[in-house]
Amino acid sequence: MKVFINLLSGIQNYALFLEDIVRGMFRCYRYKDDALREMYYIGARAFPVVLMGGLFVGIILATEVGHQLEQFGAKTLIGRTLSLGMVRELGPIITGLLLAARTGAKNTSELGAMQLSEQIDAFRAFGASPVDRLIVPRTVAALVMFFPLTLVADMTGMLGGMFITVTTFHIDSAFYWNTAINSLTMKDLLVGFSKPFFFAFFIATISCYFGINTKGGTTGLGKNTIKSVVATSITVLLMDFVFTKVVWEII
């Protein structure tokens, strides 16, 4: 019972925290330099991780799907299957999970260290809002950078799939790209390209919430960092389910 009450209390506090972030969004221009710096750390520095993740997911998916389709003489459908899988599901979900771990741990550890060293209290003492100065730039940076990173994962996954399709299953690359691109509909693109914005918002805000509420010294910081990564990863999977099941049916 106590765990359930604590969960409800945490959700309530997080909802109030979101309200402050949304209000701070209208003043984000004041801290554009902080937002640009976070875009570099969240986006540019994450590029190699997302690139490698998308590439190997595409290679593995093409290999597994190709062998299955080859048994039925339908290996020409590899491009179609790969493009739908990467754009609608695997590209956004791989990017979301990788950045939930990387960006989530970064936000929680940085803000948690500032909270323990009383730097956040110093912001309040000088009349500055920690949400406007520390949280909003990180949220804006995530909203801006997650979408291009998802595109990187999609494209590298399809390139990795093309490599396997051409070298292993001996299908012409032009035919591969023709089937891969023509099989995508506006509905597929809308669902696949909408996910990164929701993933970005919840990853940034949840990780910052755990960071700014850190207590208990370095041990508490370590626990909150783990909780942040777990919570953001579960949220990414839950949001993906909502988009796949509910939003897809509505559209």
Backbone bond lengths (Angstrom), bond angles and torsions (degrees), N, CA, C in turn:
res aa  C-N    CA-C-N  psi(-1)  N-CA   C-N-CA  omega(-1)  CA-C   N-CA-C  phi
1 M - - - 1.462 - - 1.533 111.02 -
2 K 1.339 116.04 -41.12 1.455 120.62 -179.96 1.521 111.26 -64.14
3 V 1.340 115.46 -38.40 1.461 119.56 178.79 1.529 110.69 -63.63
4 F 1.318 116.59 -41.15 1.464 121.51 -179.87 1.529 110.60 -64.72
5 I 1.342 116.51 -42.35 1.466 120.60 179.11 1.529 110.14 -63.91
6 N 1.331 115.90 -42.49 1.472 119.62 178.80 1.525 110.84 -63.21
7 L 1.339 116.06 -36.67 1.465 120.00 178.53 1.521 110.91 -64.81
8 L 1.336 116.65 -45.28 1.469 120.38 178.24 1.524 111.26 -63.19
9 S 1.318 116.30 -39.94 1.464 120.28 178.53 1.526 110.98 -64.25
10 G 1.346 115.89 -40.42 1.459 119.99 178.42 1.519 111.93 -64.82
11 I 1.332 116.84 -40.48 1.471 120.80 178.61 1.527 110.29 -64.49
12 Q 1.336 115.96 -40.82 1.461 119.77 178.82 1.534 111.01 -63.22
13 N 1.328 116.36 -45.90 1.465 119.89 179.56 1.521 111.14 -64.53
14 Y 1.318 116.98 -36.39 1.465 120.46 178.32 1.528 110.85 -67.03
15 A 1.337 116.95 -38.18 1.467 120.35 177.69 1.528 110.95 -63.06
16 L 1.334 117.31 -41.48 1.464 120.48 176.51 1.522 111.17 -66.30
17 F 1.309 115.63 -35.41 1.468 121.48 176.74 1.528 110.49 -63.66
18 L 1.339 116.39 -41.23 1.468 120.60 177.12 1.521 111.38 -63.04
19 E 1.323 116.52 -37.42 1.463 119.79 179.05 1.527 110.55 -61.33
20 D 1.324 117.32 -42.06 1.463 120.60 177.95 1.529 111.12 -65.05
21 I 1.330 117.15 -37.34 1.466 120.58 -179.60 1.521 110.58 -66.82
22 V 1.326 115.92 -44.87 1.470 119.41 -179.81 1.520 110.72 -61.36
23 R 1.314 117.36 -41.29 1.467 120.26 176.65 1.528 110.70 -64.07
24 G 1.313 116.14 -39.46 1.459 119.94 -179.63 1.509 113.42 -68.42
25 M 1.335 117.48 -21.97 1.460 120.84 178.89 1.531 111.75 -58.68
26 F 1.331 116.67 -32.14 1.454 120.49 -178.28 1.536 112.03 -75.19
27 R 1.342 116.02 -9.60 1.465 120.06 178.15 1.524 111.74 -116.14
28 C 1.327 116.58 16.57 1.470 119.77 -173.57 1.525 112.75 -67.54
29 Y 1.337 117.30 -21.14 1.465 119.95 -179.71 1.533 111.77 -62.86
30 R 1.326 116.68 -21.80 1.464 119.70 179.71 1.527 112.20 -66.89
31 Y 1.319 115.57 -27.14 1.461 119.94 -175.66 1.524 110.51 -122.38
32 K 1.333 114.95 44.19 1.467 119.56 -177.40 1.524 111.47 -65.29
33 D 1.342 117.81 -32.71 1.464 120.27 178.88 1.530 110.70 -64.90
34 D 1.331 116.68 -39.74 1.470 120.27 176.78 1.523 110.75 -64.58
35 A 1.347 115.84 -39.75 1.463 119.70 179.39 1.529 110.92 -65.22
36 L 1.322 117.38 -41.29 1.464 120.60 179.10 1.525 111.18 -64.48
37 R 1.315 116.45 -38.97 1.465 119.54 178.02 1.529 111.01 -64.85
38 E 1.328 116.23 -40.48 1.462 119.38 178.08 1.531 111.19 -68.47
39 M 1.334 117.83 -33.42 1.465 120.00 175.80 1.527 110.73 -60.09
40 Y 1.313 115.52 -38.29 1.467 119.11 178.42 1.521 111.01 -65.27
41 Y 1.335 116.69 -47.99 1.463 119.77 -177.46 1.528 112.09 -70.70
42 I 1.348 116.28 -40.07 1.458 119.91 -178.43 1.521 111.91 -77.42
43 G 1.344 116.62 -39.13 1.456 121.24 -173.41 1.511 114.33 -95.33
44 A 1.340 116.41 -67.04 1.465 120.24 -173.86 1.523 112.16 -62.51
45 R 1.317 117.14 -40.85 1.468 119.90 -178.66 1.527 112.33 -71.99
46 A 1.333 116.97 -20.25 1.471 120.82 178.93 1.524 112.19 -89.52
47 F 1.326 117.35 -7.23 1.462 121.31 -175.69 1.539 112.86 -55.26
48 P 1.354 120.55 -49.52 1.478 119.58 -179.09 1.525 113.32 -60.32
49 V 1.337 116.68 -37.90 1.465 120.27 -178.12 1.526 110.41 -65.89
50 V 1.341 115.97 -47.04 1.457 120.45 -179.66 1.524 110.82 -66.34
51 L 1.323 116.79 -39.78 1.470 120.63 179.77 1.527 110.72 -60.59
52 M 1.322 116.83 -48.63 1.464 120.14 -179.01 1.528 111.31 -67.58
53 G 1.338 116.73 -38.05 1.453 119.66 178.50 1.512 111.72 -62.96
54 G 1.329 117.39 -48.31 1.463 120.81 178.50 1.512 112.59 -63.27
55 L 1.340 116.49 -40.75 1.463 120.57 -178.36 1.523 111.78 -60.81
56 F 1.317 116.86 -49.50 1.462 119.69 -175.76 1.528 112.25 -74.34
57 V 1.329 116.90 -29.98 1.467 118.39 174.10 1.520 109.94 -64.74
58 G 1.350 117.20 -42.62 1.464 120.56 177.20 1.513 112.45 -62.16
59 I 1.336 116.61 -41.56 1.470 120.73 179.01 1.523 111.01 -63.42
60 I 1.325 115.90 -46.37 1.468 119.94 -178.75 1.525 110.65 -66.01
61 L 1.334 117.04 -43.43 1.462 120.27 -179.29 1.526 110.82 -63.06
62 A 1.326 117.70 -44.31 1.465 121.01 179.67 1.525 111.03 -63.27
63 T 1.321 116.77 -39.37 1.469 120.51 -179.74 1.520 111.18 -65.06
64 E 1.335 116.18 -49.42 1.464 119.89 -177.02 1.530 111.81 -68.17
65 V 1.326 116.20 -46.46 1.466 120.16 -179.76 1.523 110.73 -65.84
66 G 1.336 116.05 -39.93 1.462 120.01 -178.51 1.516 112.66 -61.11
67 H 1.319 117.32 -43.73 1.467 120.38 179.88 1.532 111.20 -65.63
68 Q 1.322 116.39 -36.47 1.463 118.87 178.83 1.526 111.45 -69.66
69 L 1.327 116.59 -44.90 1.462 120.18 -179.08 1.522 111.78 -68.71
70 E 1.316 116.75 -30.57 1.461 120.31 -178.86 1.520 111.49 -63.84
71 Q 1.324 117.05 -30.28 1.465 120.77 179.22 1.520 112.02 -64.54
72 F 1.341 116.10 -25.60 1.468 120.43 -178.72 1.528 111.82 -107.02
73 G 1.322 116.08 10.58 1.453 119.93 179.57 1.512 112.97 68.00
74 A 1.338 117.02 29.65 1.466 120.62 -176.06 1.526 111.20 -122.54
75 K 1.324 116.83 32.66 1.466 119.02 -177.42 1.528 112.73 -68.17
76 T 1.320 117.99 -12.81 1.466 120.28 175.92 1.529 111.68 -69.90
77 L 1.332 117.09 -11.14 1.471 120.79 178.90 1.523 112.51 -89.34
78 I 1.324 117.70 4.76 1.461 120.22 -178.38 1.534 110.75 -60.69
79 G 1.326 116.75 -45.65 1.463 119.98 -178.80 1.517 112.17 -60.34
80 R 1.318 116.39 -43.57 1.469 120.77 179.19 1.529 110.86 -63.11
81 T 1.320 116.55 -46.90 1.457 120.61 -178.85 1.521 111.64 -63.72
82 L 1.324 115.37 -40.93 1.464 119.69 -177.35 1.525 111.44 -68.09
83 S 1.328 117.28 -43.43 1.462 119.54 -178.19 1.528 110.95 -65.51
84 L 1.321 117.15 -42.40 1.466 119.82 178.31 1.526 111.03 -64.81
85 G 1.328 116.20 -42.16 1.457 119.96 -179.02 1.515 112.72 -66.12
86 M 1.333 117.18 -42.49 1.460 120.47 -177.86 1.520 111.90 -72.26
87 V 1.320 117.49 -46.98 1.465 120.45 -173.91 1.523 111.26 -71.91
88 R 1.315 117.38 -43.35 1.460 120.18 -175.52 1.517 113.60 -82.07
89 E 1.326 117.84 -35.06 1.455 119.11 -170.94 1.520 114.25 -125.93
90 L 1.329 116.93 -64.82 1.460 120.20 -165.96 1.519 113.46 -70.51
91 G 1.345 117.72 -38.22 1.456 119.15 178.36 1.519 112.66 -58.68
92 P 1.343 118.24 -55.66 1.469 119.61 178.64 1.532 113.71 -63.62
93 I 1.329 117.35 -39.54 1.465 118.86 -174.85 1.523 111.61 -72.16
94 I 1.340 117.46 -38.19 1.462 120.10 177.35 1.522 110.22 -66.18
95 T 1.330 116.58 -44.48 1.461 120.02 177.57 1.521 110.73 -61.57
96 G 1.328 116.36 -43.93 1.453 120.31 -179.55 1.522 112.87 -62.08
97 L 1.320 117.47 -44.29 1.466 120.47 -178.73 1.526 111.82 -69.86
98 L 1.330 116.41 -40.21 1.466 119.34 178.48 1.528 110.54 -63.73
99 L 1.327 116.76 -43.22 1.458 120.01 -178.37 1.526 112.13 -78.39
100 A 1.339 116.94 -23.86 1.465 118.72 173.37 1.523 109.85 -62.77
101 A 1.323 116.09 -39.20 1.465 120.22 177.98 1.521 111.24 -74.57
102 R 1.327 116.59 -47.66 1.471 119.69 -174.39 1.525 111.76 -74.00
103 T 1.333 116.65 -57.33 1.459 120.62 -177.11 1.524 111.38 -70.47
104 G 1.335 116.24 -39.90 1.456 119.29 179.64 1.519 112.50 -61.21
105 A 1.332 117.01 -45.72 1.460 120.46 179.09 1.526 111.03 -65.56
106 K 1.326 116.82 -38.09 1.470 120.94 179.15 1.531 111.05 -62.51
107 N 1.326 116.63 -50.60 1.461 120.19 -178.40 1.526 112.01 -61.78
108 T 1.327 115.66 -46.24 1.467 119.36 -177.01 1.518 111.50 -65.80
109 S 1.318 117.38 -44.13 1.463 119.84 -177.84 1.527 111.63 -67.21
110 E 1.345 117.14 -41.29 1.469 119.89 -179.73 1.527 111.55 -66.14
111 L 1.328 116.36 -50.21 1.460 119.42 -178.43 1.525 111.64 -69.54
112 G 1.336 115.91 -34.87 1.460 118.88 177.36 1.518 111.80 -63.69
113 A 1.332 117.02 -41.37 1.465 120.60 177.51 1.526 111.01 -64.52
114 M 1.341 116.17 -38.21 1.468 119.42 177.74 1.531 111.20 -67.41
115 Q 1.324 115.61 -37.29 1.467 119.20 178.70 1.533 110.90 -66.27
116 L 1.321 117.26 -42.71 1.465 120.87 -178.57 1.520 111.82 -68.84
117 S 1.332 116.82 -31.73 1.469 120.33 179.14 1.527 112.44 -89.57
118 E 1.348 116.78 7.90 1.459 124.30 175.27 1.528 113.41 65.75
119 Q 1.328 117.57 21.15 1.462 120.19 176.08 1.529 111.25 -69.99
120 I 1.337 116.41 -34.91 1.463 119.87 179.13 1.525 110.36 -67.98
121 D 1.331 117.13 -38.21 1.462 119.89 174.93 1.521 111.09 -63.24
122 A 1.327 116.31 -32.95 1.466 120.02 177.80 1.528 111.20 -65.83
123 F 1.349 116.54 -37.75 1.465 119.86 175.62 1.524 110.03 -58.17
124 R 1.317 116.08 -47.09 1.465 120.02 -179.15 1.529 110.94 -64.69
125 A 1.337 117.25 -38.07 1.460 120.69 -179.05 1.527 111.81 -63.46
126 F 1.324 116.60 -32.01 1.464 120.64 179.34 1.532 112.80 -90.81
127 G 1.332 116.27 8.18 1.462 120.66 175.72 1.507 114.83 82.59
128 A 1.344 118.22 11.09 1.466 121.81 179.09 1.523 109.43 -96.35
129 S 1.309 115.48 147.42 1.459 120.10 179.56 1.521 110.02 -88.66
130 P 1.349 118.74 119.16 1.461 120.12 177.43 1.525 112.88 -62.42
131 V 1.336 116.40 -30.13 1.466 119.77 178.84 1.527 109.92 -66.49
132 D 1.341 116.51 -48.07 1.465 119.96 -179.24 1.526 111.66 -64.00
133 R 1.317 116.91 -39.73 1.465 121.18 -172.50 1.524 112.63 -84.70
134 L 1.321 118.21 -34.64 1.459 121.14 -171.55 1.528 113.79 -110.96
135 I 1.326 116.99 -37.56 1.461 120.32 -172.28 1.523 111.76 -89.33
136 V 1.327 116.67 -48.42 1.467 120.84 -175.89 1.535 111.96 -60.01
137 P 1.337 120.32 -45.69 1.478 118.52 177.64 1.520 113.46 -58.80
138 R 1.310 117.30 -37.17 1.463 119.99 178.13 1.528 111.59 -68.15
139 T 1.321 116.10 -38.02 1.465 120.12 178.68 1.518 111.14 -68.22
140 V 1.328 116.68 -44.87 1.462 120.76 178.57 1.530 110.55 -62.15
141 A 1.316 116.64 -42.75 1.465 120.42 179.28 1.521 111.30 -60.99
142 A 1.326 116.90 -41.50 1.465 120.11 178.61 1.520 111.27 -65.40
143 L 1.325 117.15 -43.16 1.470 120.64 179.78 1.522 111.61 -61.70
144 V 1.320 117.07 -35.36 1.462 120.69 -178.61 1.522 111.57 -77.70
145 M 1.323 117.66 -40.87 1.468 120.89 -168.43 1.523 114.49 -91.34
146 F 1.320 119.28 -23.38 1.467 119.69 -175.85 1.521 112.00 -66.64
147 F 1.327 117.23 -34.16 1.461 118.96 -178.97 1.533 112.44 -65.32
148 P 1.344 120.39 -51.83 1.472 118.68 176.68 1.523 113.58 -61.85
149 L 1.326 117.48 -32.46 1.459 119.18 177.11 1.528 111.03 -66.61
150 T 1.320 116.58 -35.69 1.470 119.73 175.87 1.519 110.59 -66.16
151 L 1.325 117.61 -39.12 1.466 120.73 175.84 1.528 110.76 -61.18
152 V 1.320 116.24 -39.04 1.471 120.22 177.10 1.522 110.53 -61.26
153 A 1.332 116.49 -45.12 1.470 120.33 178.94 1.526 111.18 -62.81
154 D 1.337 116.64 -41.88 1.466 120.39 178.69 1.528 111.24 -61.01
155 M 1.327 116.15 -49.31 1.471 120.37 -175.21 1.525 111.73 -68.79
156 T 1.319 117.65 -43.66 1.470 118.74 179.84 1.518 110.91 -67.45
157 G 1.345 116.69 -33.80 1.457 119.06 175.85 1.516 112.10 -63.48
158 M 1.324 116.24 -41.99 1.458 120.14 178.88 1.525 111.61 -70.58
159 L 1.330 117.23 -33.35 1.470 120.20 175.77 1.526 110.74 -67.41
160 G 1.347 115.77 -42.16 1.467 118.89 176.22 1.511 111.74 -63.36
161 G 1.343 116.38 -38.61 1.458 120.03 176.59 1.514 112.02 -65.78
162 M 1.328 117.88 -36.81 1.459 121.30 177.71 1.527 110.64 -63.68
163 F 1.336 116.17 -41.52 1.464 119.67 179.42 1.529 111.30 -58.96
164 I 1.324 117.05 -45.65 1.464 120.80 179.31 1.520 110.84 -68.05
165 T 1.328 116.66 -40.59 1.467 120.87 -179.12 1.521 111.75 -62.10
166 V 1.320 117.01 -41.24 1.460 121.61 -177.63 1.529 111.30 -75.56
167 T 1.335 116.31 -45.02 1.473 119.80 -172.91 1.530 113.06 -82.46
168 T 1.309 117.07 -34.30 1.473 120.36 -175.41 1.520 112.57 -96.06
169 F 1.317 116.52 -42.12 1.467 119.79 -174.86 1.527 113.12 -106.26
170 H 1.334 116.64 0.93 1.470 123.25 171.01 1.534 112.68 55.28
171 I 1.323 114.11 48.55 1.464 121.03 174.88 1.527 108.34 -107.79
172 D 1.300 116.61 136.57 1.453 121.19 -177.67 1.538 110.76 -60.76
173 S 1.327 116.43 138.55 1.459 120.82 -176.75 1.533 111.89 -64.60
174 A 1.352 116.99 -35.22 1.470 119.79 178.66 1.521 110.56 -64.30
175 F 1.331 116.70 -40.47 1.470 120.42 177.92 1.527 109.97 -66.02
176 Y 1.336 116.55 -38.92 1.459 121.20 179.10 1.531 110.57 -59.43
177 W 1.336 116.91 -49.84 1.457 120.47 -178.12 1.525 111.39 -68.14
178 N 1.316 116.80 -34.79 1.459 120.01 179.56 1.529 111.27 -62.73
179 T 1.319 116.44 -47.87 1.469 120.21 179.59 1.526 111.47 -70.22
180 A 1.343 116.81 -35.30 1.460 120.24 -177.95 1.522 111.43 -67.06
181 I 1.318 116.82 -43.44 1.464 120.58 -176.44 1.524 111.67 -78.14
182 N 1.323 116.80 -42.86 1.472 120.23 -176.75 1.527 112.84 -69.28
183 S 1.315 117.35 -20.27 1.464 119.79 -179.18 1.529 112.09 -78.97
184 L 1.335 117.94 -16.51 1.459 121.33 -178.33 1.527 110.31 -81.20
185 T 1.308 115.90 131.69 1.461 121.52 176.11 1.526 109.71 -107.24
186 M 1.306 116.12 169.11 1.465 120.37 178.27 1.519 111.30 -61.13
187 K 1.315 116.98 -32.58 1.459 121.32 178.23 1.531 111.04 -65.08
188 D 1.326 116.22 -41.45 1.468 120.56 177.22 1.519 110.84 -61.94
189 L 1.325 116.41 -45.62 1.462 120.75 -178.64 1.522 111.20 -66.27
190 L 1.319 117.10 -39.76 1.462 120.87 -178.78 1.524 110.92 -63.35
191 V 1.327 116.79 -45.88 1.470 120.35 179.86 1.522 110.69 -67.60
192 G 1.327 116.79 -46.46 1.462 120.23 -177.22 1.514 113.43 -66.28
193 F 1.331 117.48 -36.19 1.457 120.90 -176.52 1.529 112.93 -88.53
194 S 1.328 117.84 -10.01 1.470 120.73 176.32 1.526 111.42 -84.13
195 K 1.300 117.04 -30.07 1.468 120.90 -175.67 1.523 113.99 -58.04
196 P 1.353 119.54 -44.47 1.474 118.39 -176.16 1.516 114.72 -57.20
197 F 1.331 118.28 -33.37 1.462 120.03 -178.61 1.526 111.23 -68.71
198 F 1.328 117.12 -40.49 1.462 120.41 177.63 1.524 110.53 -71.06
199 F 1.336 117.21 -41.51 1.462 120.06 176.31 1.521 110.25 -58.81
200 A 1.337 116.50 -45.35 1.465 121.09 -177.28 1.517 111.24 -61.44
201 F 1.320 116.68 -45.70 1.460 120.29 -176.75 1.519 111.42 -62.21
202 F 1.315 117.08 -46.87 1.465 119.42 -176.20 1.527 111.96 -75.73
203 I 1.318 118.10 -34.41 1.466 119.50 176.14 1.518 110.50 -62.84
204 A 1.335 116.75 -46.85 1.465 120.58 -178.33 1.521 111.55 -65.37
205 T 1.320 117.21 -47.24 1.467 119.70 -174.30 1.523 112.26 -72.27
206 I 1.328 117.48 -39.92 1.471 119.72 -179.95 1.524 110.60 -66.14
207 S 1.324 116.91 -44.89 1.460 119.97 -179.42 1.527 111.27 -64.75
208 C 1.327 117.37 -39.03 1.468 120.46 177.48 1.524 111.12 -68.16
209 Y 1.326 116.81 -36.07 1.470 120.28 178.15 1.523 110.84 -61.58
210 F 1.322 116.64 -45.88 1.466 119.15 178.68 1.524 110.92 -65.98
211 G 1.326 117.00 -35.79 1.455 119.34 -179.20 1.510 113.06 -67.82
212 I 1.325 117.24 -45.07 1.462 120.84 -175.06 1.530 111.70 -75.94
213 N 1.325 117.54 -12.60 1.470 121.70 177.63 1.529 111.97 -108.58
214 T 1.320 116.86 25.91 1.460 121.56 179.91 1.531 110.88 -74.27
215 K 1.319 115.20 135.09 1.465 122.27 175.65 1.529 108.59 -140.27
216 G 1.336 115.20 162.18 1.451 119.02 172.44 1.511 115.49 89.00
217 G 1.324 117.70 25.77 1.461 120.36 174.69 1.520 113.39 70.52
218 T 1.327 115.41 -157.83 1.462 120.43 -177.19 1.520 112.30 -65.07
219 T 1.331 116.79 -31.13 1.468 119.64 177.38 1.525 110.31 -65.01
220 G 1.333 116.32 -44.63 1.454 119.86 177.01 1.514 112.43 -64.10
221 L 1.328 116.91 -35.55 1.463 120.44 177.75 1.525 110.90 -64.11
222 G 1.333 116.09 -43.22 1.464 119.47 178.13 1.516 112.02 -62.83
223 K 1.347 116.51 -43.05 1.465 120.08 179.44 1.529 111.50 -64.65
224 N 1.326 116.56 -42.01 1.453 119.38 -179.45 1.529 112.05 -68.19
225 T 1.314 116.96 -33.23 1.463 119.49 176.66 1.522 110.81 -64.95
226 I 1.329 116.49 -41.76 1.471 120.46 177.05 1.526 110.38 -64.24
227 K 1.345 115.96 -45.43 1.466 119.94 178.69 1.523 110.92 -59.96
228 S 1.316 116.66 -38.62 1.460 121.05 -179.30 1.521 111.32 -63.40
229 V 1.331 116.82 -46.94 1.468 120.61 -179.58 1.526 110.82 -64.06
230 V 1.322 116.67 -42.03 1.464 120.57 179.04 1.528 110.77 -64.47
231 A 1.321 116.41 -47.27 1.470 120.72 -177.46 1.524 111.44 -64.05
232 T 1.328 117.60 -43.57 1.462 120.03 -179.47 1.532 111.33 -68.11
233 S 1.323 117.38 -37.97 1.462 120.33 178.51 1.525 111.39 -64.95
234 I 1.339 116.23 -43.72 1.467 119.80 178.03 1.525 110.39 -64.63
235 T 1.326 116.85 -38.32 1.465 120.34 178.69 1.520 111.18 -63.92
236 V 1.330 117.12 -40.52 1.471 120.90 177.40 1.526 110.42 -60.45
237 L 1.326 116.75 -45.82 1.469 120.24 179.70 1.524 111.33 -65.47
238 L 1.332 116.88 -39.55 1.459 120.71 179.26 1.523 111.10 -66.13
239 M 1.334 116.95 -44.11 1.460 120.41 178.66 1.526 111.15 -64.34
240 D 1.315 116.57 -36.49 1.468 119.92 177.86 1.523 110.58 -63.85
241 F 1.327 116.58 -40.34 1.464 120.26 176.87 1.522 111.26 -62.94
242 V 1.347 116.32 -43.37 1.466 120.31 179.89 1.520 110.43 -60.60
243 F 1.342 116.93 -44.53 1.457 119.82 -179.78 1.518 111.20 -66.45
244 T 1.327 116.16 -41.64 1.457 119.85 -176.75 1.523 111.65 -68.84
245 K 1.307 117.18 -40.90 1.460 120.96 -174.04 1.519 112.82 -91.44
246 V 1.326 116.68 -49.06 1.462 120.05 -171.64 1.528 112.03 -88.83
247 V 1.324 116.88 -56.28 1.464 120.74 -176.34 1.517 111.00 -62.63
248 W 1.341 117.34 -40.68 1.469 120.59 178.67 1.514 111.65 -59.75
249 E 1.340 116.68 -40.66 1.463 120.30 179.88 1.532 111.29 -69.50
250 I 1.344 116.70 -37.01 1.465 119.76 -179.37 1.528 111.18 -67.53
251 I 1.329 115.09 -43.56 1.471 119.14 -179.50 1.522 110.73 -69.20
